[in-house]
Amino acid sequence: MKKLCVFASGAGSNAENLIRYFKERKTAEVALVVTNRRDAGIVELAKGLGVEVLVCDRESFNNPSGLTQKLHEKKIEFIVLAGFLWLIPECMVKAFPDKIVNIHPALLPLYGGKGMFGMHVHEAVVKAGEKESGITIHYVNSRYDDGRILLQKKFSLEPGETPNSLALKIRSLEHQYFPPLVESLVI
């Protein structure tokens, strides 16, 4: 069974969805959650689901003998970013080539990059008057939201769409498509 690590910085709905999805399968398991915030909602959530949590500071995160080495020691084979806000360092990208994926709440290359996460993305999409939005699942490289796209799913925005209504539609797509795509990459 493949060992996955999920990186998350916030409440953790996608991380929780991944943990629950793989608990029901024999293909992989979420063996570790890494967060950069001690107070992130995912911390208690993951612990409650029986998954080890590691809170990582910036120095350890960026140091090849820090987090990257710990992931190898724990025999992690694949990394999934689920609302993680730090840029992945080059040393980690090289240590896990084509083994790190991210989900973005917009149709990249639009509305990607530093600072474009969560409601910031939804507000920008609505403000720009976009006719459609969706999700992008992509490999991770050493630049924000720049890796090779694996999957995009889109839908039309309704008249009067708000950032909150858009967020609900995006979350539904994320929960539907992210776990099966990750599973297809690790089996």
BELKAFEN-V188588 format. One record per residue. RES is the residue in three letters. PSI is psi in radians with two decimals (NA if undefined). OMEGA is omega as a letter, one per 30 degrees, with the letter a starting at -180 (none if undefined). NEAR is the number of other ideal C-beta (glycine too) atoms within 8 Angstrom. Layout:
RES,PSI,OMEGA,NEAR
RES,PSI,OMEGA,NEAR
//
This chain:
MET,2.29,a,6
LYS,2.50,l,10
LYS,2.12,l,13
LEU,2.65,l,18
CYS,2.30,l,15
VAL,2.26,l,16
PHE,2.24,l,12
ALA,2.58,a,16
SER,-0.19,a,12
GLY,-2.43,a,11
ALA,-0.63,l,8
GLY,0.51,a,15
SER,-0.70,l,10
ASN,-0.67,l,13
ALA,-0.81,l,16
GLU,-0.76,l,12
ASN,-0.74,l,12
LEU,-0.78,l,16
ILE,-0.85,a,14
ARG,-0.71,l,9
TYR,-0.85,a,11
PHE,-0.30,l,14
LYS,-0.43,a,8
GLU,0.04,a,5
ARG,2.87,l,8
LYS,0.04,a,3
THR,-0.63,a,9
ALA,2.89,l,14
GLU,2.54,l,9
VAL,1.81,a,13
ALA,-0.30,a,11
LEU,2.49,l,15
VAL,2.26,l,18
VAL,2.32,l,14
THR,2.72,l,16
ASN,0.07,a,13
ARG,2.04,l,9
ARG,-0.52,a,6
ASP,0.15,l,4
ALA,2.48,l,13
GLY,-0.52,a,8
ILE,-0.40,a,16
VAL,-1.01,a,14
GLU,-0.63,a,7
LEU,-0.87,a,12
ALA,-0.78,l,16
LYS,-0.72,l,9
GLY,-0.43,l,6
LEU,0.14,l,10
GLY,0.40,a,4
VAL,2.31,l,11
GLU,2.49,l,7
VAL,2.38,l,12
LEU,2.09,l,10
VAL,2.19,a,10
CYS,2.34,l,10
ASP,2.91,a,7
ARG,-0.69,a,7
GLU,-0.85,l,7
SER,-0.64,a,9
PHE,-0.76,a,12
ASN,-0.13,a,8
ASN,2.15,a,10
PRO,-0.52,l,8
SER,0.13,l,5
GLY,-1.92,a,12
LEU,-0.76,a,12
THR,-0.76,l,13
GLN,-0.72,l,9
LYS,-0.68,l,9
LEU,-0.71,l,14
HIS,-0.71,l,9
GLU,-0.61,a,6
LYS,0.08,l,10
LYS,0.60,l,7
ILE,2.32,a,12
GLU,-0.30,a,8
PHE,2.45,a,16
ILE,2.35,l,15
VAL,2.12,l,13
LEU,2.20,a,14
ALA,1.37,a,13
GLY,0.62,l,14
PHE,2.29,a,12
LEU,-0.11,l,7
TRP,2.59,l,8
LEU,2.34,a,7
ILE,2.21,a,10
PRO,2.69,a,10
GLU,-0.69,a,6
CYS,-0.62,l,10
MET,-0.69,l,14
VAL,-0.74,l,13
LYS,-0.59,a,7
ALA,-0.41,a,10
PHE,1.13,a,11
PRO,2.22,a,6
ASP,0.56,l,5
LYS,0.32,l,7
ILE,2.17,l,14
VAL,2.74,a,15
ASN,2.71,l,13
ILE,2.38,a,12
HIS,2.39,a,12
PRO,0.75,l,11
ALA,3.02,l,14
LEU,1.65,l,11
LEU,2.58,g,12
PRO,-0.01,l,4
LEU,2.51,l,7
TYR,0.66,l,9
GLY,3.08,l,12
GLY,3.12,a,6
LYS,2.31,l,5
GLY,-0.11,a,5
MET,1.57,l,12
PHE,2.74,l,8
GLY,-2.30,a,9
MET,-0.44,l,7
HIS,-0.73,l,9
VAL,-0.85,a,13
HIS,-0.72,l,15
GLU,-0.74,l,9
ALA,-0.72,l,10
VAL,-0.82,a,14
VAL,-0.79,a,13
LYS,-0.65,a,6
ALA,-0.18,l,6
GLY,0.52,l,5
GLU,2.59,l,9
LYS,-0.36,l,5
GLU,2.79,l,9
SER,-3.04,a,13
GLY,-2.70,a,12
ILE,2.71,l,16
THR,2.24,l,14
ILE,2.23,a,14
HIS,2.75,l,13
TYR,2.72,a,10
VAL,2.36,l,11
ASN,-2.86,a,8
SER,0.28,l,7
ARG,2.56,l,7
TYR,2.23,l,8
ASP,0.67,a,13
ASP,-0.09,a,6
GLY,2.93,a,10
ARG,2.28,a,5
ILE,2.30,l,9
LEU,-0.63,a,9
LEU,2.41,l,9
GLN,2.40,l,10
LYS,2.31,a,8
LYS,2.90,l,8
PHE,2.81,l,9
SER,2.46,l,6
LEU,2.47,l,11
GLU,2.68,l,6
PRO,2.39,a,3
GLY,0.20,l,4
GLU,2.44,l,8
THR,2.84,l,7
PRO,-0.65,l,10
ASN,-0.75,l,7
SER,-0.63,l,9
LEU,-0.74,l,14
ALA,-0.71,l,12
LEU,-0.73,l,8
LYS,-0.72,l,10
ILE,-0.81,a,13
ARG,-0.70,l,9
SER,-0.77,l,8
LEU,-0.75,l,12
GLU,-0.85,a,14
HIS,-0.56,a,11
GLN,-0.76,a,6
TYR,-0.45,a,12
PHE,-0.95,a,15
PRO,-0.81,l,11
PRO,-0.61,l,8
LEU,-0.76,l,12
VAL,-0.79,a,14
GLU,-0.72,a,13
SER,-0.47,l,7
LEU,-0.43,a,9
VAL,-0.22,a,11
ILE,NA,none,7
//
